[in-house]
Amino acid sequence: MIQHFTPVSSGARLSDQVAEQLANEIKQGRLLPGDKLPTEARLVEQFEVSRTVVREAVSRLKSLGLVDSRQGSGVFVNPQLPFAPLNFEARHAASQEAVIQMVEVRRALEAEVAALAAERRNARDIRKIEQAVQALDAAVQSGGDGVAEDVKFHRAIADATCNPFLIQTLEYLGQFLHGATQVTRANEARRMDFAAEVQTEHQAILQAVKAGDAAAARQAAATHMGNAITRIRSADPAFWVQEGERLAQPLVKGLRP
């Protein structure tokens, strides 16, 4: 069967739009397990994009387990398709409400992560979390946005749970949550009171985990994420127009700037 794809345009990242169309062909059964995808040149022609865009799109499909490359033969639909992948559609990504919804996901997950970390942490875990907090504070003081350091702080807490399934779930979701973190950090950096609140909230999580107090850690993490939502809702409207919507684009894998 010959596929006919719609040329992609501005909006969500081009490679994400290409990947979405290809994934839909597979999900709708128009590309069956074992079928060969159109050649790279054919996809470039139909989508009216560069080879780089097509390669990024195919790479995303590989990460989802939908396709596989055979050297010298091309790219084929995986004969054994995985369970339906969790996939957030790009057109829903760039909005204030989407950022808030992503932070709600974080709140649900990270509250329990903090509680488990408090129960299971050891001296090495505590040291890693403390170092992550220090790195985050240093990044902010030096004028950085602290996004990478913020992610490492929460990852250090997750590592302390010693639950590989939970850690892998957070790693997977991290590709979507990265964009929300960018927005929240950028918003918080605009106001000294916001930045001070975040620092205090991180310290509360750290101290509860150190104390081995699961209930306090759960509450501290939930409060932190709940306050992040409040800070987003109270952001200066100019922030969203000038910066927030652009930063929200990376909520979907493959949309990172």
C-alpha positions as CSV (number, residue, x, y, z in Angstrom):
1,M,0.0,0.0,0.0
2,I,1.3,3.4,-0.9
3,Q,1.1,6.0,1.9
4,H,0.3,9.6,1.2
5,F,1.3,12.0,3.9
6,T,0.4,15.6,4.5
7,P,3.2,18.1,4.4
8,V,4.0,19.5,7.8
9,S,4.3,23.1,8.7
10,S,5.0,25.5,11.6
11,G,3.7,24.9,15.1
12,A,4.9,21.9,17.0
13,R,8.4,20.7,16.0
14,L,8.4,19.3,12.5
15,S,9.9,15.9,13.5
16,D,7.2,15.4,16.0
17,Q,4.5,16.1,13.4
18,V,6.2,13.6,11.1
19,A,6.4,11.0,13.8
20,E,2.8,11.5,14.7
21,Q,1.6,10.8,11.2
22,L,3.8,7.8,10.8
23,A,2.7,6.4,14.2
24,N,-1.0,6.9,13.2
25,E,-0.4,4.8,10.1
26,I,0.8,2.0,12.3
27,K,-1.9,2.4,14.9
28,Q,-4.6,2.5,12.3
29,G,-3.3,-0.7,10.6
30,R,-2.4,1.0,7.3
31,L,1.2,0.1,8.1
32,L,1.3,-3.5,9.4
33,P,3.9,-5.3,11.5
34,G,6.7,-6.3,9.2
35,D,5.9,-3.6,6.6
36,K,8.7,-1.4,5.3
37,L,8.4,2.3,5.8
38,P,8.7,4.5,2.7
39,T,12.3,5.4,1.9
40,E,13.8,8.4,3.5
41,A,13.8,10.2,0.2
42,R,10.1,9.5,-0.2
43,L,9.3,10.8,3.3
44,V,11.3,13.9,2.7
45,E,9.4,14.5,-0.5
46,Q,5.9,13.9,0.9
47,F,6.4,15.7,4.2
48,E,8.4,18.5,2.5
49,V,11.0,18.5,5.2
50,S,14.7,17.9,5.5
51,R,16.4,14.5,5.9
52,T,17.3,15.5,9.5
53,V,13.7,16.0,10.4
54,V,12.8,12.5,9.0
55,R,15.6,10.9,10.8
56,E,14.6,12.5,14.1
57,A,11.0,11.3,13.6
58,V,12.1,7.8,12.8
59,S,14.4,7.8,15.9
60,R,11.4,8.7,18.0
61,L,9.4,5.8,16.6
62,K,12.3,3.5,17.4
63,S,12.3,4.7,21.0
64,L,8.6,3.9,21.2
65,G,9.3,0.4,19.9
66,L,7.2,0.9,16.8
67,V,9.9,0.5,14.1
68,D,13.3,-1.1,13.7
69,S,16.1,-0.5,11.3
70,R,17.7,-3.3,9.2
71,Q,21.1,-2.3,7.9
72,G,21.0,-2.1,4.2
73,S,17.3,-2.9,4.0
74,G,15.5,0.1,5.5
75,V,13.1,0.8,8.4
76,F,10.3,-1.7,9.2
77,V,7.3,-1.8,11.5
78,N,8.2,-3.9,14.5
79,P,6.8,-7.4,14.0
80,Q,5.9,-7.5,17.7
81,L,4.4,-4.1,18.5
82,P,4.7,-3.0,22.1
83,F,1.8,-2.1,24.3
84,A,0.1,1.1,23.2
85,P,2.7,3.8,24.0
86,L,2.0,6.7,26.3
87,N,2.0,9.6,23.9
88,F,1.0,13.2,24.5
89,E,-0.1,14.9,21.3
90,A,1.9,18.0,20.3
91,R,-1.1,20.2,19.6
92,H,-2.0,20.1,23.3
93,A,1.4,21.0,24.6
94,A,1.8,24.7,24.3
95,S,-0.6,26.1,26.7
96,Q,-0.6,27.3,30.3
97,E,-3.1,24.7,31.3
98,A,-0.9,21.9,29.8
99,V,2.0,23.0,32.0
100,I,-0.3,22.9,35.0
101,Q,-1.6,19.5,34.1
102,M,2.0,18.2,33.7
103,V,2.9,19.6,37.2
104,E,-0.2,17.7,38.5
105,V,1.4,14.6,37.1
106,R,4.6,15.4,38.9
107,R,2.7,16.1,42.2
108,A,1.0,12.7,42.1
109,L,4.3,10.9,41.4
110,E,6.9,12.9,43.4
111,A,4.9,13.0,46.6
112,E,5.1,9.2,46.9
113,V,8.7,9.2,45.6
114,A,9.7,11.5,48.5
115,A,7.9,9.3,51.0
116,L,9.6,6.1,49.8
117,A,13.0,7.9,49.7
118,A,12.5,8.9,53.3
119,E,11.9,5.3,54.3
120,R,14.8,3.8,52.3
121,R,17.5,6.4,52.0
122,N,21.0,5.7,53.1
123,A,23.9,8.0,53.9
124,R,25.0,8.0,50.2
125,D,21.6,9.0,49.0
126,I,21.4,11.9,51.5
127,R,24.8,13.1,50.3
128,K,23.6,13.0,46.7
129,I,20.4,14.9,47.5
130,E,22.3,17.5,49.5
131,Q,24.8,18.0,46.7
132,A,22.0,18.4,44.2
133,V,20.4,21.1,46.3
134,Q,23.7,22.9,46.6
135,A,24.3,22.7,42.8
136,L,20.8,24.1,42.2
137,D,21.3,27.0,44.6
138,A,24.7,27.7,43.0
139,A,23.2,27.7,39.5
140,V,20.5,30.1,40.5
141,Q,22.9,32.4,42.2
142,S,25.1,32.5,39.1
143,G,22.2,33.6,37.0
144,G,21.2,30.2,35.5
145,D,17.7,28.8,35.1
146,G,18.5,25.8,37.2
147,V,16.5,23.4,35.0
148,A,19.1,20.7,34.7
149,E,20.0,21.0,38.4
150,D,16.3,20.8,39.4
151,V,15.9,17.6,37.4
152,K,19.0,16.1,39.1
153,F,17.6,17.0,42.5
154,H,14.4,15.2,41.9
155,R,16.3,12.3,40.3
156,A,18.5,12.0,43.4
157,I,15.4,11.6,45.5
158,A,14.0,9.0,43.1
159,D,17.2,7.0,43.2
160,A,16.8,6.7,47.0
161,T,13.6,4.8,46.5
162,C,15.6,1.8,45.2
163,N,12.6,1.0,43.0
164,P,13.8,0.5,39.4
165,F,10.3,0.5,38.0
166,L,9.5,3.8,39.5
167,I,12.8,5.3,38.4
168,Q,12.3,4.1,34.9
169,T,8.8,5.5,34.8
170,L,10.1,8.9,35.9
171,E,12.9,8.7,33.3
172,Y,10.3,8.1,30.6
173,L,8.0,10.9,31.8
174,G,11.0,13.1,32.2
175,Q,11.0,13.8,28.4
176,F,7.6,15.3,28.8
177,L,8.1,17.0,32.2
178,H,11.3,18.7,31.1
179,G,9.3,21.4,29.3
180,A,7.1,22.0,32.3
181,T,10.1,22.4,34.5
182,Q,11.5,25.0,32.1
183,V,8.3,27.0,32.3
184,T,8.1,26.8,36.1
185,R,11.8,27.7,36.6
186,A,11.6,30.6,34.1
187,N,8.5,32.0,35.8
188,E,10.0,31.6,39.3
189,A,13.2,33.3,38.3
190,R,11.3,36.5,37.4
191,R,10.3,37.1,41.1
192,M,12.6,37.0,44.1
193,D,9.8,35.9,46.3
194,F,9.1,32.9,44.0
195,A,12.7,31.9,44.0
196,A,12.9,32.1,47.8
197,E,9.8,30.0,48.1
198,V,11.2,27.3,45.9
199,Q,14.5,27.2,47.8
200,T,12.5,26.8,51.1
201,E,10.4,24.0,49.6
202,H,13.4,22.1,48.4
203,Q,14.9,22.3,51.9
204,A,11.7,21.0,53.4
205,I,11.8,18.0,51.2
206,L,15.5,17.4,51.9
207,Q,15.1,17.7,55.7
208,A,12.1,15.3,55.7
209,V,14.0,12.7,53.7
210,K,17.0,13.1,55.9
211,A,14.8,12.6,59.0
212,G,13.3,9.5,57.6
213,D,9.8,11.0,58.0
214,A,7.8,9.6,55.1
215,A,4.6,11.5,55.9
216,A,6.5,14.8,56.1
217,A,8.4,14.1,52.9
218,R,5.2,13.2,51.1
219,Q,3.5,16.4,52.2
220,A,6.6,18.6,51.5
221,A,6.8,17.3,47.9
222,A,3.1,17.6,47.3
223,T,3.2,21.2,48.7
224,H,6.1,22.0,46.5
225,M,4.2,20.9,43.4
226,G,1.0,22.5,44.5
227,N,2.8,25.8,45.1
228,A,4.4,25.5,41.6
229,I,0.9,25.4,40.1
230,T,-0.1,28.4,42.2
231,R,2.9,30.3,40.9
232,I,2.1,29.4,37.3
233,R,-1.5,30.6,37.7
234,S,-0.3,33.9,39.3
235,A,2.4,34.6,36.6
236,D,2.3,37.9,35.0
237,P,0.3,37.5,31.8
238,A,3.2,39.1,29.9
239,F,5.4,36.2,30.9
240,W,3.1,33.7,29.1
241,V,2.9,35.9,26.0
242,Q,6.7,36.6,25.9
243,E,8.2,33.5,27.1
244,G,6.0,30.8,28.7
245,E,4.4,29.5,25.5
246,R,7.7,29.2,23.8
247,L,9.1,27.2,26.7
248,A,6.0,25.0,26.9
249,Q,6.7,23.6,23.4
250,P,9.1,21.0,24.8
251,L,6.4,19.2,26.8
252,V,6.4,16.5,24.1
253,K,9.3,14.3,23.4
254,G,11.2,15.5,20.4
255,L,10.0,19.1,20.9
256,R,13.0,20.2,22.9
257,P,14.6,23.4,21.5
